[in-house]
Amino acid sequence: MKSIKDKKNIDKLTIIAIIIPVILMALNLITTLITIGILGVQIVILLIKIKRKDGNINKKEIQILTFIIIFYLFTYIIDLFGKYRETTIITTTLVFINIILNYLIVCLTYNKKETFILIAKIFVGFVIFLCAYGLVVRILGGTPRPYEVTNGETQYRQVVNIGGIQLSQRAMGNSLGRFGVTSLTKNPNTFSYLILYAFIINMILININKENNKKNIFNYLYMILLLIGVYIAGSRLAIVLIPLSYIGIKILSIKRKRFISLIIIGGIIAVLIVGIYLILNFDSLKLIDLNGRDQLWAIMPEVFDDSLIIGQGLDASRNIVLEKTGMDLTMFNSYFTMLANYGLIITVLFYAWAIYLVFYYLKKWKNEKKLKMKNLYTLIVMILIIALIQGIVENNILRFSVWNTIYVVLLTLGITIKDEDKEEMLI
């Protein structure tokens, strides 16, 4: 039987396995060598956990793992029948191995609640650093300067020297008078959604601290910096989702008025439905500046005809965009991407399952007697809703990315977390 110290040391490996890839992905430092390194480290950590952990994963966890593997193999079959199999098979292998590793690493964590709180704190701290960096360069960097042309679009960068150290960040926008910044990430949208996710997690940490009678001074300061950060990053949808997230979490923190809570959550889901409707009716979007997304989405009628029954394989959407537009870009829409990758039937089933999960965890939240456990379900519900809405303008599902890691970790926690030490839950 392992001592408490041994268990804590093993659980520290979970933090390493999750946080390091998240940081590298967020900073766009992913190369072939680094990807191999990430997966290699995760495999080593998983083997250590398997060797040192007392007991195995339970029957329910094995059933879910089996489902993931079946979906993995099914994706391979689609890849093989698609025209881009040389690249889609590689992407499928990368994405699903990463999903399986993250899932098993979380399953084989002794104290999931304490480990998750540490991961959450590190993630928020990392995003706060990005906000501080981006704000300093935004204020002191002056007018952005052009430095390269990508896909026919001029790229700009802000640069500032502080004590002999050069700080820089990309700047993007329709004019240099009103532009979004990236901090150390690849683009303003990545920066914006990192802030949005950190904002939601930070609110949950505030709730946890209140329940444990701890002060929230730094967490409230973080909220201010996160709000400034999302403003300078510039994603309009992320800015809109910040107050919606705040309202949703506050409503779900109330002990009573559950009916009102359901209406509010239903309203947020309605936003998703309206967004999809607008996208499918392109005439409604002519007056909205979509930053070039409309050019990518214009190929969807052709993609729909080609993928009505079965898609071209995981990440085939990028190949399709390159083939039809000459631009090496994603479709900037998870729904269109899934359609191109998997076909209409699987896309409908996948997102029906995602929406079902929202209501499933909302029901668990409603029936949960312990207020502290409600925090976990509140977080899962809000992240799932945000993910569905974010998918309207971003490709954030089934990718080797920060978003995928967050979804896998949260859903695995929601499925597997339990009161191992028979004490009251911390989250």
C-alpha positions in Angstrom: 0.0 0.0 0.0 1.4 3.4 -1.0 2.0 6.1 1.5 0.3 9.5 1.2 3.6 11.0 0.2 4.2 8.4 -2.6 0.7 9.0 -3.9 1.2 12.8 -4.0 4.5 12.3 -5.9 2.8 10.1 -8.4 0.0 12.6 -8.8 2.5 15.3 -9.6 3.2 13.3 -12.8 -0.4 14.0 -13.8 0.2 17.7 -13.6 3.4 17.4 -15.7 1.6 15.3 -18.3 -1.2 17.8 -18.7 0.2 21.3 -18.1 3.4 21.0 -20.2 1.5 20.0 -23.4 -1.1 22.7 -22.7 1.6 25.4 -22.4 3.5 24.3 -25.5 0.3 24.1 -27.6 -0.9 27.5 -26.4 2.5 29.0 -27.3 2.4 27.3 -30.8 5.7 25.6 -30.1 4.5 22.3 -31.6 6.9 20.7 -34.0 7.3 17.1 -35.0 10.1 16.6 -32.5 8.2 18.3 -29.7 5.1 16.3 -30.5 7.0 13.1 -30.2 8.5 14.4 -27.0 5.1 15.2 -25.5 3.6 11.8 -26.4 6.8 10.1 -25.2 6.7 11.8 -21.8 3.0 11.0 -21.4 3.6 7.3 -22.3 6.4 7.1 -19.7 4.2 8.8 -17.0 1.4 6.4 -17.8 3.7 3.4 -17.5 4.9 4.7 -14.2 1.4 5.1 -13.0 0.4 1.6 -14.1 3.4 0.1 -12.4 3.0 2.0 -9.1 -0.8 2.4 -8.7 -2.6 0.0 -6.4 -5.5 -1.5 -8.4 -6.7 -1.0 -11.9 -9.2 1.3 -13.6 -12.8 0.2 -12.9 -15.3 -1.4 -15.2 -17.0 1.8 -16.2 -13.7 3.5 -17.1 -12.8 0.4 -19.2 -16.1 0.7 -21.0 -15.5 4.3 -21.9 -11.9 3.5 -23.0 -13.3 0.8 -25.2 -15.7 3.3 -26.8 -12.9 5.7 -27.5 -10.8 2.9 -29.1 -13.8 1.8 -31.3 -14.3 5.4 -32.5 -10.5 5.6 -33.1 -10.6 2.5 -35.3 -13.8 3.8 -37.1 -12.0 7.0 -37.9 -9.1 5.0 -39.4 -11.6 3.3 -41.7 -13.0 6.7 -42.9 -9.4 7.8 -43.4 -8.6 4.8 -45.6 -11.6 5.5 -47.9 -10.8 9.2 -48.1 -8.6 10.9 -50.7 -6.2 12.4 -48.2 -5.3 9.2 -46.3 -1.6 10.0 -46.2 -2.2 13.0 -43.9 -5.5 12.0 -42.2 -4.1 8.8 -40.8 -1.2 10.6 -39.2 -3.6 13.2 -37.6 -6.0 10.4 -36.4 -3.1 8.6 -34.7 -1.8 11.8 -33.1 -5.2 13.0 -31.8 -6.6 9.7 -30.5 -3.3 8.6 -28.8 -3.3 12.0 -27.1 -6.9 11.5 -26.0 -6.3 8.0 -24.7 -3.2 9.0 -22.8 -4.8 12.0 -21.2 -7.9 9.9 -20.3 -5.8 7.1 -18.7 -3.5 9.5 -16.9 -6.5 11.2 -15.2 -8.1 7.8 -14.5 -5.0 6.6 -12.7 -4.6 9.7 -10.5 -5.0 9.0 -6.8 -6.4 12.3 -5.6 -8.2 13.7 -8.6 -9.8 16.7 -6.8 -6.5 18.1 -5.3 -4.6 17.4 -8.5 -7.2 19.1 -10.7 -7.2 22.2 -8.4 -3.4 22.5 -8.8 -3.7 22.1 -12.6 -6.5 24.8 -12.7 -4.4 27.2 -10.7 -1.3 26.7 -12.9 -3.4 27.2 -16.0 -4.9 30.4 -14.7 -1.5 31.6 -13.7 -0.1 30.9 -17.1 -2.9 32.8 -18.8 -2.4 35.7 -16.4 1.2 35.8 -17.5 0.1 35.9 -21.1 -2.2 38.8 -20.3 0.5 40.8 -18.5 2.9 40.2 -21.4 0.4 41.2 -24.0 -0.7 44.3 -22.1 2.9 45.5 -21.7 3.7 45.1 -25.4 0.3 46.5 -26.4 1.0 49.7 -24.4 4.7 50.1 -25.1 5.0 48.5 -28.6 3.6 51.5 -30.6 2.3 51.1 -34.1 2.5 47.5 -35.4 4.9 47.0 -38.3 4.4 44.6 -41.3 6.8 41.7 -41.3 5.4 39.0 -43.7 2.6 38.1 -46.0 0.7 34.8 -45.3 -2.2 33.5 -47.5 -2.2 36.9 -49.2 -2.6 38.8 -45.9 0.0 41.2 -44.4 1.0 40.2 -40.9 2.0 42.8 -38.3 4.0 42.8 -35.2 4.6 45.0 -32.2 8.1 45.2 -30.7 9.4 46.8 -27.6 12.9 46.6 -25.9 12.9 46.6 -22.1 16.3 46.5 -20.4 17.9 45.0 -23.5 15.3 42.3 -23.8 13.1 42.4 -26.9 9.4 41.6 -26.4 7.1 41.1 -29.4 3.7 39.9 -30.4 1.6 39.6 -33.5 -1.2 42.2 -34.1 -4.2 41.5 -36.3 -7.2 43.6 -37.4 -8.8 45.5 -40.2 -6.9 48.7 -39.3 -3.8 49.5 -37.3 -5.9 51.8 -35.2 -8.1 48.9 -33.9 -6.3 45.6 -33.7 -6.2 42.5 -31.6 -3.0 41.2 -30.1 -1.7 37.7 -29.6 0.7 37.9 -26.6 2.9 34.8 -27.0 0.3 32.8 -28.8 -0.3 32.4 -32.6 -3.4 34.5 -33.1 -5.8 36.8 -31.2 -8.5 34.1 -31.1 -6.3 31.6 -29.4 -5.3 34.3 -26.9 -9.0 35.3 -26.4 -10.3 31.8 -25.7 -7.5 31.0 -23.4 -8.6 34.0 -21.4 -12.2 33.0 -21.6 -11.5 29.5 -20.3 -9.2 30.9 -17.6 -12.0 33.3 -16.6 -14.4 30.5 -16.1 -11.9 28.3 -14.2 -10.9 31.3 -12.0 -14.6 31.9 -11.0 -14.8 28.2 -9.9 -11.6 28.7 -7.9 -13.2 31.7 -6.2 -16.2 29.6 -5.3 -13.9 26.8 -3.9 -12.0 29.4 -1.8 -15.3 30.8 -0.4 -16.4 27.4 0.7 -13.1 26.8 2.3 -13.1 30.3 4.0 -10.0 31.4 2.0 -9.4 34.9 0.7 -9.9 35.7 -2.9 -7.8 38.9 -3.3 -5.5 37.5 -6.0 -8.4 35.8 -7.8 -10.3 39.0 -8.0 -7.2 40.8 -9.3 -6.8 38.0 -11.9 -10.4 38.7 -13.0 -9.5 42.4 -13.8 -6.4 41.4 -15.7 -8.3 38.7 -17.6 -11.0 41.2 -18.6 -8.4 43.7 -19.9 -6.7 40.8 -21.7 -9.8 39.7 -23.5 -10.4 43.3 -24.6 -6.9 43.8 -26.1 -7.0 40.3 -27.7 -10.1 41.4 -29.5 -12.2 38.4 -30.3 -15.8 39.7 -30.4 -17.4 36.4 -29.6 -15.1 35.8 -26.6 -15.9 39.3 -25.3 -19.6 38.5 -25.5 -19.2 35.1 -23.9 -17.4 36.5 -20.8 -20.6 38.1 -19.3 -22.6 35.1 -20.4 -20.2 32.8 -18.6 -20.3 35.0 -15.5 -24.1 35.0 -15.4 -24.2 31.2 -16.0 -21.8 30.4 -13.2 -23.5 32.8 -10.8 -26.9 31.3 -11.5 -25.6 27.8 -11.0 -24.0 28.9 -7.7 -27.4 29.8 -6.2 -28.8 27.1 -3.9 -32.4 27.6 -5.1 -34.2 28.9 -8.2 -33.3 25.9 -10.2 -36.0 26.4 -12.7 -34.6 29.9 -13.5 -31.2 28.3 -13.9 -32.5 25.9 -16.4 -34.0 28.8 -18.4 -30.7 30.7 -18.4 -28.7 27.6 -19.5 -31.4 27.0 -22.2 -31.0 30.6 -23.3 -27.2 30.1 -23.7 -27.8 27.0 -25.8 -30.3 29.0 -27.9 -27.5 31.3 -28.7 -25.7 28.3 -30.2 -28.7 27.4 -32.3 -29.2 30.9 -33.6 -25.5 31.1 -34.5 -25.8 27.9 -36.5 -28.9 29.2 -38.3 -27.0 32.4 -39.2 -24.1 30.4 -40.6 -26.4 28.2 -42.7 -28.1 31.3 -44.1 -25.2 33.2 -45.4 -27.3 36.2 -46.5 -27.8 37.0 -42.9 -24.0 37.4 -42.4 -23.3 39.9 -45.2 -23.3 42.8 -42.9 -21.0 41.1 -40.4 -17.2 41.3 -40.7 -16.1 37.6 -40.5 -12.4 38.3 -41.0 -12.3 36.2 -44.1 -14.2 33.2 -42.7 -17.0 33.8 -45.3 -14.5 33.0 -48.0 -13.8 29.6 -46.4 -17.4 28.9 -45.6 -18.5 29.6 -49.2 -17.1 26.2 -50.2 -19.5 24.4 -47.9 -22.2 23.6 -50.5 -19.5 21.6 -52.4 -18.2 20.0 -49.2 -21.7 19.0 -48.2 -22.3 17.3 -51.5 -19.0 15.4 -51.2 -19.5 14.5 -47.5 -23.2 13.8 -47.3 -22.7 10.1 -46.4 -19.1 9.8 -45.3 -16.3 12.3 -44.9 -12.7 12.3 -46.1 -11.0 11.6 -42.7 -9.8 13.5 -39.7 -8.4 16.9 -40.6 -9.2 16.4 -44.3 -10.9 19.8 -43.9 -7.6 21.6 -44.1 -6.7 19.7 -47.3 -10.1 20.6 -48.8 -9.7 24.3 -48.0 -6.2 24.3 -49.6 -7.5 22.5 -52.7 -10.5 24.7 -53.2 -9.2 28.1 -52.1 -5.4 27.9 -52.2 -5.2 28.9 -48.6 -3.5 26.6 -46.0 -6.1 27.2 -43.3 -8.7 25.3 -41.2 -12.4 25.9 -41.9 -12.7 28.0 -38.7 -15.9 26.2 -37.8 -16.0 22.9 -35.9 -19.4 21.9 -37.4 -18.2 22.3 -41.0 -14.9 20.6 -40.1 -16.7 17.6 -38.6 -18.9 17.4 -41.7 -15.9 17.4 -44.0 -14.1 14.9 -41.8 -16.8 12.5 -40.9 -19.9 13.1 -43.0 -23.4 14.3 -42.1 -24.6 11.4 -40.1 -21.6 11.1 -37.7 -21.6 14.9 -37.4 -25.2 15.0 -36.3 -24.7 12.1 -33.9 -21.5 13.6 -32.4 -23.1 17.0 -31.6 -26.3 15.4 -30.4 -24.1 13.6 -27.9 -22.3 16.8 -27.0 -25.6 18.6 -26.3 -26.8 15.5 -24.4 -23.7 15.8 -22.1 -24.7 19.4 -21.3 -28.1 18.3 -20.0 -26.6 15.2 -18.4 -24.2 17.2 -16.3 -26.9 19.8 -15.7 -29.1 17.1 -14.2 -26.2 15.8 -12.0 -25.7 19.4 -10.8 -29.4 19.7 -10.0 -29.5 16.4 -8.1 -26.2 16.9 -6.3 -26.7 17.6 -2.6 -23.2 18.7 -1.8 -22.7 22.3 -2.8 -19.0 21.7 -3.2 -19.5 19.0 -5.8 -21.8 21.3 -7.7 -18.7 23.4 -8.6 -17.3 20.6 -10.8 -20.6 20.1 -12.6 -20.9 23.9 -13.1 -17.5 24.0 -14.6 -18.2 21.1 -17.0 -21.5 22.5 -18.1 -20.1 26.0 -18.8 -17.0 24.7 -20.6 -19.2 22.4 -22.8 -21.6 25.3 -23.7 -18.6 27.6 -24.5 -17.0 24.8 -26.6 -20.2 24.4 -28.6 -20.5 28.2 -29.2 -16.8 28.6 -29.8 -17.1 25.9 -32.5 -19.2 28.3 -34.6 -16.1 30.4 -35.4 -13.2 28.1 -34.4 -12.1 24.5 -35.2 -11.8 23.3 -31.5 -12.9 19.7 -31.6 -10.8 16.5 -32.1 -7.6 18.3 -32.6 -4.1 18.1 -31.1 -4.8 21.3 -29.2 -5.3 23.0 -25.8 -9.0 22.8 -26.2 -9.1 19.0 -26.7 -6.9 18.5 -23.6 -9.2 20.7 -21.5 -12.3 18.8 -22.7 -10.8 15.3 -22.2 -9.6 16.2 -18.7 -12.9 17.7 -17.6 -15.1 15.0 -19.0 -12.8 12.3 -17.5 -13.0 14.0 -14.1 -16.8 14.2 -14.4 -17.0 10.5 -15.1 -14.3 9.1 -12.7 -14.0 11.5 -9.7 -15.0 10.1 -6.4 -14.4 10.6 -2.8 -11.4 8.4 -2.4 -10.5 9.4 1.1 -14.1 9.4 2.3 -13.9 13.1 3.2 -15.9 15.9 1.9 -15.2 16.8 -1.7 -13.1 19.9 -2.4 -14.8 20.6 -5.7 
